[in-house]
Amino acid sequence: MIFFTIRDMRSNPRQIWERIAAGDEVIITNNGKPAALMIEVNDKNLQDTLLAIRQAQAIRAVNRLRVRSVQTMPAGMSSEEIEAEIQAARKELTHD
């Protein structure tokens, strides 16, 4: 995993593309914080890669629900709280 800044993207994009082509995972930072992940894809693996990322995000969302449900026991989560969590997970997926 290699880190580059947004400024690096503007000033030296070739170096970033070379690292991606070499199979490295590139993290783009904004103000020192991770903002984007760049990985190599092609016509053959694009759909599978996107599916794998979306599945991982969905699993993470379910795990967060489980943790929160356990933390709020014995009361559990209300229907409204469950719906809010689902909407937050969907919003997160559409921003990726």
C-alpha positions in Angstrom: 0.0 0.0 0.0 1.5 3.3 -1.2 0.3 6.8 -0.1 0.1 9.8 -2.5 -1.4 13.2 -1.9 -3.9 14.9 -4.1 -1.1 17.3 -5.1 0.9 14.3 -6.2 -1.9 13.4 -8.5 -1.7 16.7 -10.2 2.1 17.1 -10.3 3.2 13.5 -11.0 0.4 11.3 -12.1 2.7 9.0 -14.1 4.4 7.8 -10.9 1.0 6.9 -9.5 -0.1 5.0 -12.6 3.2 3.1 -12.6 2.6 1.9 -9.1 -0.9 0.9 -9.9 0.3 -1.0 -13.0 2.8 -2.7 -10.8 0.0 -4.1 -8.7 0.4 -1.8 -5.7 -2.6 -0.4 -3.9 -2.5 3.3 -3.9 -4.1 5.4 -1.2 -4.8 9.1 -2.1 -4.8 11.4 0.9 -6.5 14.7 1.3 -5.2 16.9 4.1 -3.3 13.9 5.5 -6.4 11.7 5.6 -7.2 8.7 3.3 -9.6 9.8 0.7 -9.5 7.2 -2.1 -8.2 3.8 -2.9 -6.8 3.1 -6.4 -6.2 -0.5 -7.6 -5.6 -2.0 -11.0 -8.7 -3.2 -12.9 -9.3 -4.2 -16.5 -12.2 -5.1 -18.7 -12.1 -8.7 -17.5 -12.1 -8.1 -13.7 -13.9 -4.8 -13.3 -17.4 -6.2 -12.5 -15.9 -8.9 -10.2 -13.8 -6.3 -8.4 -16.8 -3.9 -7.9 -18.9 -6.8 -6.7 -16.3 -7.9 -4.2 -15.9 -4.3 -2.9 -19.7 -3.9 -2.6 -20.0 -7.3 -0.8 -17.3 -6.3 1.7 -19.1 -3.0 2.3 -22.4 -4.8 2.9 -20.7 -7.2 5.3 -19.2 -4.3 7.2 -22.6 -2.6 7.5 -24.2 -5.8 8.8 -21.4 -6.2 11.4 -21.9 -2.6 12.5 -25.6 -3.4 13.0 -24.8 -6.5 15.0 -22.3 -4.6 17.3 -24.7 -1.8 17.8 -27.6 -4.2 18.6 -25.5 -6.0 21.2 -24.4 -2.6 22.7 -28.0 -1.5 23.0 -29.2 -4.7 24.6 -31.5 -5.5 26.3 -33.6 -2.9 24.7 -32.4 -3.8 21.2 -32.8 -1.5 18.2 -36.1 0.1 17.2 -37.5 -0.3 13.7 -36.6 3.3 13.1 -33.0 2.8 14.2 -32.7 -0.3 12.0 -34.1 1.7 9.1 -31.6 4.6 9.8 -28.7 2.2 9.8 -29.8 0.6 6.5 -30.2 4.1 4.9 -26.7 5.1 6.2 -25.2 1.9 4.7 -26.9 2.6 1.4 -25.7 6.2 1.4 -22.2 4.9 2.0 -22.4 2.5 -0.9 -23.5 5.3 -3.3 -20.6 7.5 -2.3 -18.0 4.8 -3.1 
